């Protein structure tokens, strides 16, 4: 069983789904970056699209659910009520003052992926060790939505506009961090090139 828990586990599940999506949409040489340097640079995936090398940061967000009963269940930590907000990490660690991924990521794109999973962390962790045919047939992604955001344009806009949005404390992988919650309409009207891909899980489930 995967040892990852909480946000890290959700992130790993999201990356696995996004990788399969990229492969099914014509991207080649798709690879997950698991080394310390890539993590420091805020890069999760590298790939080639139309013959051009590209890199992406994946942001997994569990605020995509619409089933009231499942939202109320405390054991379904990856099934939260859907919002129209982007969660942007402004400070990765309040103790060390490490900047959030919005400042330090060197990725070309942000793949902002909302997914509501109607399973416990233990069930998701167990599935992470399974081969793709089992993982994709049994992971209970009930709702999902992918947005592709140009990272340089996002960083430029956030550097001047980020302070407008109230900070929110979040416990990320055991460390206290700060996020700013940005309405979709604000970000998407100000950052050029945002692509609303929509649901991808049904396409990759196979």
ABEGO torsion letter per residue (X at the ends): XBABBEAAAAAAAAAAAAAAAAAAAGBBGBBBBABAAAAAAGBABBBBBGGBBBBBBBBBBABABABAAAAABAABAABBBBBABBBBBABABAAAGBBBAAAABABABBBBBBBBBBBBAAAAAAAAABBAAAAAAABBBABBBBBBBBAAAAAAAAAAAAAABBBBBBBBGGBBBBBBBBBAAAAAAABBGBBBAEBAAAAAAX
